[in-house]
Amino acid sequence: MNEDLAAALARVDHAFASYPRRAVLDGCPHCAGETTVDEHDLYSLTIKLGNTIGDRHDVKSLLPLLLRELTVSDSLDPGIVLGKLAREQWRTWASAEQAAINDYLDALWHALLADFPSRVGAFVGAADFLAAVVHTDSGVERYLAAWDAVSSGAADRHLALLVNDFDFRARRADAVVVAWLRRASTRDRLLAAFERDHSAPWADELAAAHDRIVHARETLR
């Protein structure tokens, strides 16, 4: 784990330290009942947490554990965990709590973009992160802007992979991501990356991504 992400997780620990973790969580008497946290499968717990088991206090108390687990293993579903934030209206939480979560997501994003291929726990590359972060109900603009500011071969290859795998006509495609990908600046970035890496084994990936953006700009009007 890189230093920035480790520091961000420490800030999450500090921000939510005032919510003591309960060993036994109350649950819906009809479908869950009392749940002993240490004896419960963590993945199953994330599905029920804040829904049929526990309340907002319990979500906050377990959030440092869940966010850390997302970075060290693939045992949890990022969309389910990050979806707890929207469900519990995290944008109404204390400013220090919101800031800690933002710092965590920012550090995780930059850690993924720093290498190619990249994997941080449950996240495999940039596309995985963008698909999960939408569940926070915060939008992806913050992360796309950060991607624009990262000038590296690894970030360019992540961009090419996203473009080459992206379904521009999918009904569920995020309109913000579609518009960002179709920009002239995205096309130009991929061209510059190809010209820089034209002799590299991955040059064809960059060229294909550039051509897909050109096609998308011409056909999706």
KAHUBEL-V692012 format. One record per helix or strand. SS is the DSSP state (H for helix, E for strand). FROM is the first residue (numbers start at 0). TO is the last residue. Records with the same first field share a line. If there is no record, write none. Layout:
SS: FROM-TO  FROM-TO
This chain:
H: 2-14  36-38  41-47  55-71  77-86  89-91  94-112  124-135  140-148  152-164  174-180  183-195  202-218
E: 23-24  26-26  34-35  48-48  52-52  118-119  122-123
